[in-house]
Amino acid sequence: MSKREPGEKPKSPAKPQSRPQSGDSRRAALAGLIIAAVILGVGLWLARSLTAASKMQDCLMSGRTNCNVIEPAR
């Protein structure tokens, strides 16, 4: 081993810089955001349709015959 002089920094082996391109990183983040938004939308749609089906089943199980939702005329 060679001796270092006082104040001399130790030599480190050269490491190649492996930094991803900023365009690729942004594209991946945008794709992830879009996928998350689609999953959220599908989840909300599924929750609403299951809630409506549950309400219809509750109405029918109670013996009612007029379970359809009547919307007022505009």
TAFEN-V668840 format. One record per pair of residues at least 12 apart in sequence whose C-alpha atoms are under 10 Angstrom apart, sorted by the first residue. I is the first residue (numbers start at 0). J is the second residue. If there is no record, write none. Layout:
BEGIN
i->I j->J
i->I j->J
END
This chain:
BEGIN
i->54 j->66
i->55 j->67
i->55 j->68
END
